[in-house]
């Protein structure tokens, strides 16, 4: 590229000088370079000067776009994936991209009291390269376990993170109430009484009907209240009784259905066998017609709301 200037003496308009600059630019990793050739013709004399000018490239930067920050646990229906789009500036195409995941919230599982590696979800792809537009895309897919997963993306000298919550929305902690109590809390799962409002209303209704039928006008001993064991954890998802992140559907893992706040194990150990038929009618009347009678083997009715 060339630029030319001509100037006069300021009075007669006569040209007395000419200045010309020629330059070209090219790039190398991390810098832009300009080679400049200047010439000046002044009062009949021509002076040439060549120099190089170096301009620092833009500081690398990164931003993350996430299609959604909340997905459902695998196996509970609904959306289980989030698309993460990485946008960069100042990084060369082909720059390597790496992604890591860490736990940002335990969702009711005390990780230190479990064995094995906690499932955080999967990424596809889990690594790659910046494309010619400076972008990279990956897809996060949840596991059966709810968790807040921190996703950190690194490329060159820059990194950014975002959090995707794997959860069942709309679960509420069942409050204490008249005629029932909550049981089954453990150090590895200290928050085990979360459920939908429909399930909570149903369980409270069963306890109220039981109290009305058998303790009308008299005090119900605390030892004879209805006992509600595990419902769901605070963010739903798989509820592993063995504390080992199991994913099997059989009895070895337990609580296969306690994922969406619609199930609970109602203890039968303090209810006389003679009352079981009446209790089962109460269970049906309060929204759990498809309950499972496990009183003979596990001392509870498995409720399904």
Secondary structure, 3 states (H helix, E strand, C coil): CEEEEEEECCCCCCEEEEEEEEEEEEEECCEEEEEEEEEEEECCEEEEEEEEEEEECCCCEEEEEECCCEECCCCCCCCCEEEEEEEEECCCCCCEEEEEEEEEECCCCCHHHCCCCCCCCEEECCEEECCCCCEEEEEEECCCECEEEEEEEEECCEEEEEEEEECCCCCEECCCECCEEECCCCCCCCCCCEECHHHHHHHHHHHHHHHHHHCCCCCCCHHHCEEECCCECCCCECCCCCCCCCCCCCCCCCCCCCCCCCEEEEECCCCCHHHHHHHHHHHHHCCCCCCEEEHHHHCEEEEEC
